[in-house]
Amino acid sequence: MTLISVLFLSSSYVDTKTKQEVDASRSMSLEELPPVLVLHLKRFVYDQGGSNSPSSSASASVSPGGCQKLLKPIDVPPDLEIQKDILSPSAASRYRGHKERQYKVTHIFP
């Protein structure tokens, strides 16, 4: 699987050459889909030291300025379809049918 990374302007970023703050964000798209897809999801909450704390539904408690792994289970459908909007334009034209972008979920490890 190939990822294409694109940088868009939208949030603060310090340019390493000019040392000035610029607006930037990053998105990734898939160029190819593998025959077998392995996903490893890492879910965390982060508190930058402010007074906001995550809700109790997040199943994690975070001290100010800390990071905590989310323990709340997530629902995963038995059939997982890769949506066209996360594919690159060339990949979206190659993987037009739903079956070509569909995976059967066989294992979920907590």
C-alpha positions, 0 to 999 in steps of 0.5 A, a space after each residue: 500500500 502506498 500513501 501519498 502525503 499532501 500539505 494543505 494550509 490550515 493550522 500553525 506550523 513553524 517553517 524550519 528555514 524561515 523560523 516563521 509560523 505558517 498555516 499548514 495541515 497534512 492529509 494522506 491518500 492511498 495510491 494502491 489497496 493491498 490484497 490483505 489490509 492490516 490496520 493498527 489503530 492507536 487512539 490517544 487523548 492529549 491535554 496541552 495543559 489546559 483545563 479541558 479534560 476528556 469526557 468520561 466516555 473516552 475511558 481515559 483520565 489525563 493529567 494536564 499536559 499528559 497523554 493517555 491511551 483510549 480504552 473504550 472499545 470501538 465497533 468494527 463492521 464485519 465488512 470494511 469498505 475503503 471509501 473513495 475519498 481517501 484514495 488518490 485520484 488515480 486510485 479512485 479511477 482504478 477501484 471504482 466498484 464497491 467489491 474492489 474496496 471491500 475487506 472482510 474483518 477477521 481479527 480484532 485484538 484489544 
